[in-house]
Amino acid sequence: MNAQDVLSKIQNIVQKNPIVLFMKGTKDFPQCGFSAAVINILDELNVDFVDINVLEDEEIRQGIKKYSDWSTIPQLYIKEKFIGGCDIVKELYFSKQLQEELSRHNLITN
């Protein structure tokens, strides 16, 4: 798959799913502490999300860095908008901005 195909595949995933987490491992078995931390936050907020395991696909792993212009993983997307990695997600969560963003899109289920 060429680079443009990978970016199109990523864009398709992000467009079709309200919340996407590109991560190392899966939501049931995270393989990195940073990914686990973001999962814990999303679970705490009781939101459904799609997990994309970058360890299973090297093209996606490299492509997502180009797609977002962000060099680290995990990467969280909400309604096609790149939110950030672990530190940013944690900061947004503790400041309640993450909850506001999710509520604005009716993505928090209580």
Phi and psi restraints in degrees (value plus and minus 20) as a CYANA .aco file:
   2 ASN   PHI    -102.1   -62.1
   2 ASN   PSI     149.8   189.8
   3 ALA   PHI     -78.9   -38.9
   3 ALA   PSI     -60.2   -20.2
   4 GLN   PHI     -86.5   -46.5
   4 GLN   PSI     -57.8   -17.8
   5 ASP   PHI     -83.2   -43.2
   5 ASP   PSI     -60.5   -20.5
   6 VAL   PHI     -83.7   -43.7
   6 VAL   PSI     -65.4   -25.4
   7 LEU   PHI     -83.8   -43.8
   7 LEU   PSI     -57.5   -17.5
   8 SER   PHI     -86.1   -46.1
   8 SER   PSI     -59.4   -19.4
   9 LYS   PHI     -83.2   -43.2
   9 LYS   PSI     -64.4   -24.4
  10 ILE   PHI     -82.9   -42.9
  10 ILE   PSI     -66.1   -26.1
  11 GLN   PHI     -79.3   -39.3
  11 GLN   PSI     -60.9   -20.9
  12 ASN   PHI     -81.4   -41.4
  12 ASN   PSI     -64.1   -24.1
  13 ILE   PHI     -81.2   -41.2
  13 ILE   PSI     -66.6   -26.6
  14 VAL   PHI     -86.2   -46.2
  14 VAL   PSI     -57.4   -17.4
  15 GLN   PHI     -92.0   -52.0
  15 GLN   PSI     -54.8   -14.8
  16 LYS   PHI    -103.2   -63.2
  16 LYS   PSI     -35.3     4.7
  17 ASN   PHI    -143.8  -103.8
  17 ASN   PSI     109.3   149.3
  18 PRO   PHI     -81.6   -41.6
  18 PRO   PSI     -58.5   -18.5
  19 ILE   PHI    -152.1  -112.1
  19 ILE   PSI     104.2   144.2
  20 VAL   PHI    -149.5  -109.5
  20 VAL   PSI     114.1   154.1
  21 LEU   PHI    -139.7   -99.7
  21 LEU   PSI      91.7   131.7
  22 PHE   PHI    -104.0   -64.0
  22 PHE   PSI     101.3   141.3
  23 MET   PHI    -168.4  -128.4
  23 MET   PSI     151.2   191.2
  24 LYS   PHI    -116.0   -76.0
  24 LYS   PSI      94.2   134.2
  25 GLY   PHI      76.8   116.8
  25 GLY   PSI    -178.7  -138.7
  26 THR   PHI    -145.4  -105.4
  26 THR   PSI     148.7   188.7
  27 LYS   PHI     -81.8   -41.8
  27 LYS   PSI     -48.1    -8.1
  28 ASP   PHI    -105.2   -65.2
  28 ASP   PSI     -42.7    -2.7
  29 PHE   PHI    -165.2  -125.2
  29 PHE   PSI      52.2    92.2
  30 PRO   PHI     -84.1   -44.1
  30 PRO   PSI     122.7   162.7
  31 GLN   PHI    -134.7   -94.7
  31 GLN   PSI       5.6    45.6
  32 CYS   PHI    -180.1  -140.1
  32 CYS   PSI     122.5   162.5
  33 GLY   PHI     -82.8   -42.8
  33 GLY   PSI     -54.4   -14.4
  34 PHE   PHI     -87.5   -47.5
  34 PHE   PSI     -62.5   -22.5
  35 SER   PHI     -83.0   -43.0
  35 SER   PSI     -63.3   -23.3
  36 ALA   PHI     -80.7   -40.7
  36 ALA   PSI     -58.7   -18.7
  37 ALA   PHI     -83.9   -43.9
  37 ALA   PSI     -61.8   -21.8
  38 VAL   PHI     -87.9   -47.9
  38 VAL   PSI     -60.8   -20.8
  39 ILE   PHI     -79.5   -39.5
  39 ILE   PSI     -63.8   -23.8
  40 ASN   PHI     -78.7   -38.7
  40 ASN   PSI     -60.6   -20.6
  41 ILE   PHI     -85.7   -45.7
  41 ILE   PSI     -67.3   -27.3
  42 LEU   PHI     -84.2   -44.2
  42 LEU   PSI     -58.8   -18.8
  43 ASP   PHI     -85.2   -45.2
  43 ASP   PSI     -61.2   -21.2
  44 GLU   PHI     -79.3   -39.3
  44 GLU   PSI     -55.9   -15.9
  45 LEU   PHI    -104.7   -64.7
  45 LEU   PSI     -25.3    14.7
  46 ASN   PHI      39.1    79.1
  46 ASN   PSI      27.5    67.5
  47 VAL   PHI    -129.8   -89.8
  47 VAL   PSI     125.2   165.2
  48 ASP   PHI    -102.8   -62.8
  48 ASP   PSI     119.5   159.5
  49 PHE   PHI    -169.4  -129.4
  49 PHE   PSI     136.9   176.9
  50 VAL   PHI    -115.4   -75.4
  50 VAL   PSI     111.4   151.4
  51 ASP   PHI    -125.5   -85.5
  51 ASP   PSI     112.9   152.9
  52 ILE   PHI    -137.3   -97.3
  52 ILE   PSI      95.1   135.1
  53 ASN   PHI    -103.8   -63.8
  53 ASN   PSI      85.6   125.6
  54 VAL   PHI     -91.7   -51.7
  54 VAL   PSI     -36.4     3.6
  55 LEU   PHI     -91.5   -51.5
  55 LEU   PSI     -39.0     1.0
  56 GLU   PHI    -107.9   -67.9
  56 GLU   PSI     -31.4     8.6
  57 ASP   PHI    -167.7  -127.7
  57 ASP   PSI      79.6   119.6
  58 GLU   PHI     -81.7   -41.7
  58 GLU   PSI     -53.2   -13.2
  59 GLU   PHI     -85.7   -45.7
  59 GLU   PSI     -61.8   -21.8
  60 ILE   PHI     -86.0   -46.0
  60 ILE   PSI     -61.5   -21.5
  61 ARG   PHI     -77.6   -37.6
  61 ARG   PSI     -63.9   -23.9
  62 GLN   PHI    -100.0   -60.0
  62 GLN   PSI     -57.1   -17.1
  63 GLY   PHI     -85.1   -45.1
  63 GLY   PSI     -56.8   -16.8
  64 ILE   PHI     -85.7   -45.7
  64 ILE   PSI     -50.3   -10.3
  65 LYS   PHI     -86.9   -46.9
  65 LYS   PSI     -57.3   -17.3
  66 LYS   PHI     -93.0   -53.0
  66 LYS   PSI     -62.5   -22.5
  67 TYR   PHI     -77.2   -37.2
  67 TYR   PSI     -64.8   -24.8
  68 SER   PHI    -114.1   -74.1
  68 SER   PSI     -34.6     5.4
  69 ASP   PHI      38.6    78.6
  69 ASP   PSI      20.4    60.4
  70 TRP   PHI    -153.7  -113.7
  70 TRP   PSI     108.3   148.3
  71 SER   PHI    -107.4   -67.4
  71 SER   PSI     -29.4    10.6
  72 THR   PHI    -135.3   -95.3
  72 THR   PSI     142.3   182.3
  73 ILE   PHI    -146.4  -106.4
  73 ILE   PSI     117.9   157.9
  74 PRO   PHI    -101.2   -61.2
  74 PRO   PSI     143.9   183.9
  75 GLN   PHI    -155.6  -115.6
  75 GLN   PSI     107.5   147.5
  76 LEU   PHI    -126.9   -86.9
  76 LEU   PSI     114.3   154.3
  77 TYR   PHI    -142.5  -102.5
  77 TYR   PSI     114.8   154.8
  78 ILE   PHI    -146.6  -106.6
  78 ILE   PSI     100.2   140.2
  79 LYS   PHI      29.6    69.6
  79 LYS   PSI      31.0    71.0
  80 GLU   PHI      52.5    92.5
  80 GLU   PSI     -22.9    17.1
  81 LYS   PHI    -116.0   -76.0
  81 LYS   PSI     109.0   149.0
  82 PHE   PHI     -92.5   -52.5
  82 PHE   PSI     101.5   141.5
  83 ILE   PHI    -110.5   -70.5
  83 ILE   PSI     -68.0   -28.0
  84 GLY   PHI     127.3   167.3
  84 GLY   PSI    -189.3  -149.3
  85 GLY   PHI    -117.1   -77.1
  85 GLY   PSI    -184.6  -144.6
  86 CYS   PHI     -75.8   -35.8
  86 CYS   PSI     -72.4   -32.4
  87 ASP   PHI     -81.4   -41.4
  87 ASP   PSI     -62.1   -22.1
  88 ILE   PHI     -87.9   -47.9
  88 ILE   PSI     -63.5   -23.5
  89 VAL   PHI     -80.8   -40.8
  89 VAL   PSI     -63.4   -23.4
  90 LYS   PHI     -82.5   -42.5
  90 LYS   PSI     -64.6   -24.6
  91 GLU   PHI     -81.0   -41.0
  91 GLU   PSI     -64.8   -24.8
  92 LEU   PHI     -85.1   -45.1
  92 LEU   PSI     -57.4   -17.4
  93 TYR   PHI     -84.4   -44.4
  93 TYR   PSI     -70.1   -30.1
  94 PHE   PHI     -88.8   -48.8
  94 PHE   PSI     -43.9    -3.9
  95 SER   PHI    -111.9   -71.9
  95 SER   PSI     -19.1    20.9
  96 LYS   PHI      52.0    92.0
  96 LYS   PSI     -16.5    23.5
  97 GLN   PHI     -89.8   -49.8
  97 GLN   PSI     -52.2   -12.2
  98 LEU   PHI     -85.6   -45.6
  98 LEU   PSI     -64.0   -24.0
  99 GLN   PHI     -81.8   -41.8
  99 GLN   PSI     -60.0   -20.0
 100 GLU   PHI     -83.2   -43.2
 100 GLU   PSI     -63.4   -23.4
 101 GLU   PHI     -82.8   -42.8
 101 GLU   PSI     -64.6   -24.6
 102 LEU   PHI     -86.3   -46.3
 102 LEU   PSI     -61.6   -21.6
 103 SER   PHI     -85.0   -45.0
 103 SER   PSI     -58.6   -18.6
 104 ARG   PHI     -78.2   -38.2
 104 ARG   PSI     -50.2   -10.2
 105 HIS   PHI    -122.7   -82.7
 105 HIS   PSI      -7.6    32.4
 106 ASN   PHI      34.2    74.2
 106 ASN   PSI      23.9    63.9
 107 LEU   PHI    -125.6   -85.6
 107 LEU   PSI     -26.0    14.0
 108 ILE   PHI    -113.0   -73.0
 108 ILE   PSI     104.6   144.6
 109 THR   PHI    -130.6   -90.6
 109 THR   PSI     105.3   145.3
